[in-house]
Amino acid sequence: SWFVLKETESRVILLEQEQLKAELATLKGQINPHFLFNSLNSIYALVLKKEESAQEALLKLSGTLRYVIYESNAEKVNLGQELSFIGDYLSLQRLRLKNETQLRSSIECNAPNAEIAPLILITIIENCFKHGLKKPGQDSFIGISISATSSHLMLKTENDIAMANMDDPESPGLGLKNLIKRLELIYPNKHKLNISQSSDIYRIALDIDL
């Protein structure tokens, strides 16, 4: 009957929604240990060299982990919170960078109360430090730019290609594949992700309609 058909359709929709939530939770959960591992490695390097900045780095790490573990559990967070987390992450990275590494970053937002899915941007930004830092004594460059309004966000990154196994733009690594899947699930037809590579520069541009 019509009522049985409607009830069946409702159950199918509910199951699809639950499956989507479970898949998103799995994808987001993969970020936490990856982020922690990379951050601890950075601080370990500072401690080995007995750098005074190691203490400040631990405080920064505490704040970023608090956000990743506790405050990012919601489906959406305030854009201001997400960008503050990104700012702290960049500060943490600066503490361990050598003078030969040039890090340029710009974060502009005139709508901190707008909402965004948490931990969308960090994968792209981490990718810069994973692949863009050359050997000690060699100059490295990383550029990160974020601009956001109440309805739109744009993230652009570029970095030197410092590793021979740099992700092929046509076949991104696990972290970027994870991000691509999350974007497809959360922002279908509302985002553009462009990954490009020249002889020595790797670029990523992400546009999201919030």
Buried (B, 14 or more C-beta within 10 A) or exposed (E): EEEEEEEEEEEEEEEEEEEEEEEBEEBBEBBBEBBBEBBEEBBEEBEEEEBEBBEBBBEBBEBBBEBBEEBBEEEEBBBBBBBBBBBBBBBBBBBBBEEBBEBEBEBEBEBBEBBBBBBBBBBBBBBBBBBBBBEEEEEBBBBBBBBBBBEBBBBBBBBBBBEEEBBEBEEBBEBBBBBBBBBEBBBEEEBEBEBEBEEEBBBBBBBBEB
